[in-house]
Amino acid sequence: MKKVIFISGTMGSGKTTVSRLCSELLTRSVWLDGDWCWMMHPFQVSDQTKAMVQNNITYLLNQFLAQPDFDYILFSWVMDDPETVRSILKRLHGEFTFNHFTLSPSPAQLRRQLQSDIDRGLRTPECLERSLARLPHYDDIDSEKIETTGREPLSIAREILFRLR
C-alpha cells in the first residue's frame, strides 16, 4: 500500500532539506514541495490564490497516488493550520497509509537557520519574526513532532524513515 508522508514546519525549519533527503533514501518515491505551487510574481495571498494552490497540490498528489511506479509520496509545506491538512487529505483518492511529521526547532535554532539564509540572500529579513510567530501553531497540529535542534538533516530524515516502519 502506498504511503503518503506530510512533513510540515515553519519557514526555515528544514522541511526542504529533510524531504529531499527522505526522497533520496527511499526507493520508488516522489516529493512535492508545496512552495513550488506558490511560485508567482508578485507573490499574492488571497482566498483565490490559496484555493488555487490547494487545488494544484491535491491534483499533483492524486496524480502521484495513481502512478503505480511510486510507493512513497512525500509532501512538504508549512501547514500550520489543522484545516489545511484536513482539506488536502479529504481530497486525496485511493488507498494509502498516512503519516504526518512536524519539524520542531527551538526558537534560537530557528533564528540561527533563518539568519543564515538572510545573510546569504535566500530570504528577506521580515520572514524571521513571521516564522518565529508561527512556531506555537504547530502545537495544535495532529502530527508526530520531531525535535530538530542541534541535529543534522540526515539524522532527522533517518528518524522519519525509522518511524515509518
Number of C-alpha atoms within 10 A of each C-alpha: 9 18 18 23 21 23 25 29 26 25 21 25 26 22 25 23 15 22 28 19 17 24 19 14 14 12 12 13 19 22 20 21 19 19 13 12 17 18 11 9 6 6 9 12 10 9 8 9 15 14 12 13 17 18 15 16 21 18 15 15 24 16 12 22 23 14 10 9 12 15 19 23 22 23 21 24 21 22 19 20 13 14 11 12 17 10 12 15 14 9 13 17 13 10 12 16 12 13 16 20 20 27 23 23 23 15 15 10 16 23 18 14 17 23 19 14 16 16 11 10 10 11 16 13 14 9 15 20 11 12 19 18 12 15 19 12 14 21 12 10 19 12 17 16 18 15 13 19 15 9 10 11 19 16 12 21 21 15 13 21 12 9 11 13 5
